[in-house]
Every structure is written in C-alpha cells, then in structure tokens.
Amino acid sequence: MRSLTILCSLLFIFSGNAARVAATTTFTSEDRVIIEKKKIVLVRKGRLARQFPDRKTATVNYPVIKSGLKNPAVLNRVRSLLQIKNIFDTSLAEYRADAWLDEFDYQVNYNKNFILDITFTQSGQAAYPDSQTKNFAINLKTGTLIKSRDVFKPATLRTLAEMVDRKLQAEKNQIFKEAVQRGDITTDEKKNIQEMFDALKFQVKDLDNFSVSDKGITFLYDAGFPHVAQALEPDGKYFLSYAELRSFIKPEGLLGRFVS
C-alpha cells in the first residue's frame, strides 16, 4: 500500500511539472510576439467641438507589443515600426486636432513562425466618408519589414508580378464590363474611366505589399481611384497558394517552411 502511495505521489509531481513546463514553453515561444490591444477615446474640445458637434470623439485601437522575442533590439524595432505615427503618417495629437477620424483599428492576420502580419484601418469623414488600410508583414528575426526579395527568388520576380497582374487585369475587365451592362457608366464618363482602368498594372515594385497566411500569400494593390469612381475600384487582393508559389519561394527564407 505504501509503495502505491509513493508511486501516486511521484506521478502527481511529474504531471504537475510537465504541465508547468508545457505552459512555460507556450508562454515563452520566441517565434511570435505577445500583443495587447489598447483603446483610446480621443476627445475634441473648443472650436473643433463647436464646429463639428457630432464629431467630438474618435476611437483608436492599437497594438502594444508586450514581449515574446528574445532579442530586445529586435523587439524595439518591431515596436518602433508599429508606432501610430508610422502607420498613416499621423500622430495621436494630429488625429485629436482634426475632425476627420472616426475610428482607427487593426487586425492581426498572422503571428508565428517569426512572421507578424498585421493590417491597420482608419476611417473618417470630411466632404465624404473615406477609409484607408495599410498592411505590415514583419520579420520577427530582424524586426524589419519583409520585402519580396527576402522571400522570393529575385530571378523570378518579374514572372511572379506578371502572374499577379493577370488576376488584376481579369478583375478590372470584369468590373468595367458589368458596369457598362448595368448602365453605371455614362457615355461621357466611359472614356475617362476606361483610361483609369488601362493605367492599372501590377508590377515588380508592387510585390512588396502582401499579406501572409498558412495557406498562401495575398498580394495587395491600391488602384488609387478618386472618390467619384471608388465604387468601380478593383478589390486589389490577389491570393496565390503556396503550391502555386513553390517555384518562386526561397527555400532558406521565412516562407521556405511552407514549400519544404
């Protein structure tokens, strides 16, 4: 009986230690960052509040990078990259001093395997409602933005850009065709809008703007249409699976694990 009691005690101690080790391993994983969401309500006062009484406040949600990386220099670089001022070139003080902003927010798309992919969005209103997005794909080994040449073979970039451009061309042609069929484009507008569509082309320089997932890469493209034509603007999100990208990806790069 005593032997059984000792054995049970040992098993209890071992299982407790194992649980603590597992919890510690999960918490101190060094291939991702620990993010805490911080919310700030900007309050506009004085002349601005009197001039825009329905726009006295704006909500800002932004990521605070708490920890998760072993190298403090890299951690500081990541924190610096994601400072509010670096997202849309506007500081909290500048947002507060202007009535445009309604909401500033973010979404974490990917945070593991030494890659942090995060999308920021801001929306507001001046003469008309508007919004912008900006994506950051960050190398958590270096604390720097991931460029296409870091993860794709340089000799293949032109071919890759052409592959993405075919998706853009197919999308814009479909949008234009459907808009004409619905009568959304008048005869007077047709020439100008056709010229805007003709100017759209995905190039090698555009390959630096992408978002990472476990399934593949979404290349992002901003057509930059004026507000009057934004309803016709291509979505600008072109997904390619890792199977499609296999011949383009550097085996030694951060995306190499997905095609090995």
C-alpha positions in Angstrom: 0.0 0.0 0.0 2.8 2.4 0.9 4.5 1.7 -2.4 1.3 2.6 -4.2 1.0 5.8 -2.3 4.6 6.8 -3.2 4.0 5.9 -6.8 0.9 8.1 -7.0 2.7 11.0 -5.3 5.6 10.7 -7.9 3.1 10.6 -10.7 1.3 13.7 -9.4 4.6 15.6 -9.0 5.7 14.6 -12.5 2.4 15.6 -14.1 2.4 18.9 -12.3 5.9 19.6 -13.5 5.0 18.6 -17.1 2.1 20.9 -17.1 4.2 23.8 -15.8 6.9 23.1 -18.5 4.2 23.0 -21.2 2.7 26.3 -20.0 6.1 27.9 -19.9 7.0 26.7 -23.3 3.8 28.1 -24.8 4.3 31.4 -23.0 7.9 32.0 -23.9 7.7 30.9 -27.5 10.2 33.2 -29.4 8.7 33.0 -32.9 5.9 35.4 -32.2 5.0 38.5 -30.2 2.6 39.0 -27.3 0.1 41.8 -28.3 -2.2 43.7 -26.0 -4.9 45.9 -27.5 -5.1 49.4 -26.2 -8.1 51.6 -26.7 -8.1 55.4 -26.5 -11.1 57.6 -27.0 -9.9 61.0 -28.5 -12.0 63.9 -27.2 -12.1 67.0 -29.3 -12.7 70.3 -27.4 -13.0 74.0 -28.0 -13.5 75.4 -31.5 -13.3 72.0 -33.1 -16.1 70.6 -30.9 -18.3 73.6 -31.6 -17.7 73.4 -35.3 -18.3 69.7 -35.5 -20.6 68.9 -32.6 -21.4 65.4 -34.0 -17.7 64.5 -34.2 -16.5 65.2 -30.7 -14.9 61.8 -30.2 -12.9 59.2 -32.2 -11.9 55.7 -31.2 -8.3 54.4 -31.6 -7.4 50.8 -31.0 -3.8 50.0 -31.5 -1.4 47.1 -30.7 1.0 47.3 -27.8 3.8 44.8 -28.3 4.5 43.5 -24.8 7.1 40.8 -25.3 7.7 37.4 -26.9 11.1 37.9 -28.6 14.4 37.0 -27.0 16.4 39.8 -28.7 15.5 43.2 -27.1 16.9 45.1 -30.0 14.6 43.3 -32.4 11.6 43.8 -30.1 12.3 47.5 -30.0 12.4 47.7 -33.8 9.0 46.0 -34.0 7.6 48.4 -31.5 9.1 51.3 -33.4 7.6 50.1 -36.7 4.1 49.9 -35.2 4.0 53.3 -33.6 0.8 55.1 -34.5 2.7 57.9 -36.3 4.3 55.4 -38.6 1.0 53.8 -39.8 -0.8 56.6 -41.7 1.8 59.4 -41.0 -0.5 60.9 -38.4 0.1 61.1 -34.6 -2.5 60.9 -31.9 -2.2 64.6 -31.3 -2.8 65.3 -35.0 -5.9 63.0 -35.0 -7.2 64.8 -32.0 -6.6 68.2 -33.5 -8.6 67.3 -36.7 -12.3 66.3 -37.0 -11.7 63.7 -39.8 -11.1 60.5 -37.9 -13.9 58.2 -36.7 -12.0 55.0 -35.9 -8.5 53.6 -36.1 -8.2 49.8 -35.7 -6.1 46.8 -36.6 -6.3 43.1 -37.2 -3.6 40.5 -36.6 -3.6 38.2 -39.6 -0.6 36.0 -38.7 1.7 35.9 -35.7 4.0 32.8 -35.6 7.0 31.3 -37.4 8.9 34.6 -37.0 6.3 36.5 -39.1 3.9 39.1 -37.8 1.3 40.2 -40.4 -1.0 43.0 -39.3 -3.5 45.2 -41.1 -4.4 48.7 -39.9 -7.6 50.6 -40.9 -8.6 54.2 -40.4 -12.0 55.6 -41.4 -13.4 59.1 -41.2 -15.3 61.8 -42.9 -14.6 65.2 -44.4 -16.6 66.1 -47.5 -17.5 62.4 -47.8 -16.8 59.2 -45.8 -13.4 57.6 -46.6 -11.1 54.9 -45.3 -7.6 53.5 -45.8 -5.8 50.3 -45.0 -2.1 49.5 -44.6 -0.5 46.1 -44.2 2.7 45.3 -42.4 4.5 41.9 -42.8 7.3 41.9 -40.3 10.3 39.6 -40.0 10.5 38.8 -36.2 14.1 37.7 -36.6 15.2 41.1 -37.6 12.4 43.5 -36.7 12.2 44.8 -40.3 9.5 44.8 -43.0 9.6 41.7 -45.2 10.4 42.6 -48.8 9.7 40.4 -51.8 13.4 39.8 -52.4 13.7 38.4 -48.9 11.3 35.6 -49.5 11.1 35.1 -53.3 13.9 34.3 -55.7 15.0 37.6 -57.3 15.2 36.0 -60.8 11.5 35.0 -60.6 10.0 38.4 -59.5 9.1 39.6 -63.0 7.3 36.3 -63.7 5.6 36.5 -60.4 4.4 40.1 -61.0 3.0 39.0 -64.4 1.1 36.2 -62.7 -0.5 38.6 -60.2 -1.2 41.1 -62.9 -3.2 38.6 -64.9 -5.5 38.4 -61.9 -5.7 42.2 -61.7 -6.5 42.5 -65.4 -9.2 39.9 -65.2 -10.8 41.6 -62.3 -10.8 45.1 -63.8 -12.1 43.9 -67.2 -15.0 42.1 -65.4 -15.8 45.2 -63.3 -15.8 47.5 -66.4 -17.9 45.1 -68.5 -20.5 44.7 -65.7 -20.6 48.4 -65.0 -21.3 49.2 -68.7 -24.0 46.5 -68.8 -25.8 47.9 -65.8 -25.6 51.4 -67.2 -23.5 52.7 -64.3 -21.1 54.4 -66.7 -22.5 57.1 -69.0 -21.2 57.8 -72.5 -19.5 60.9 -71.3 -17.7 59.1 -68.4 -16.7 56.0 -70.4 -13.6 57.4 -72.0 -12.1 58.8 -68.7 -13.0 55.6 -66.7 -11.5 53.4 -69.4 -8.3 55.4 -69.2 -8.2 54.8 -65.4 -8.6 51.1 -65.9 -6.0 51.0 -68.7 -3.4 52.5 -66.3 -3.7 49.7 -63.8 -0.9 47.2 -64.0 0.7 45.1 -61.2 4.5 45.5 -61.4 7.5 44.1 -59.6 7.6 47.1 -57.2 4.1 46.1 -56.1 5.2 42.7 -54.8 6.5 44.2 -51.6 2.9 44.7 -50.4 1.5 41.3 -49.3 -0.2 39.5 -46.5 0.8 36.1 -45.1 -1.4 33.1 -44.1 -0.9 29.4 -43.5 -2.4 28.7 -46.9 -0.7 31.2 -49.2 0.1 34.9 -49.9 -2.3 37.6 -50.8 -0.7 40.4 -52.9 -2.3 43.8 -52.3 -2.8 46.5 -54.9 -4.2 50.0 -54.4 -5.7 51.4 -57.6 -6.0 54.8 -56.1 -9.2 55.8 -57.8 -10.7 59.2 -56.9 -13.8 59.1 -54.6 -16.2 59.6 -57.5 -15.0 56.3 -59.1 -14.3 54.3 -56.0 -17.3 52.1 -56.5 -15.6 50.7 -59.6 -12.2 50.3 -58.0 -10.8 46.7 -58.1 -10.6 45.0 -54.7 -6.9 44.6 -55.1 -6.4 41.4 -53.2 -4.9 38.5 -55.2 -4.3 35.2 -53.5 -1.8 32.6 -54.6 -1.4 29.3 -52.7 2.0 28.0 -51.6 1.6 25.2 -54.2 1.3 27.9 -56.9 4.3 29.8 -55.4 6.6 26.8 -54.8 9.0 27.6 -57.7 9.2 31.3 -56.6 9.9 30.9 -52.9 13.4 31.0 -51.4 13.8 27.7 -49.5 16.1 29.4 -47.0 13.7 32.4 -46.5 10.9 32.8 -44.0 8.3 31.2 -46.4 10.5 28.2 -47.1 8.8 26.2 -44.4 5.6 26.2 -46.4 7.1 24.6 -49.5 9.6 22.2 -48.0 
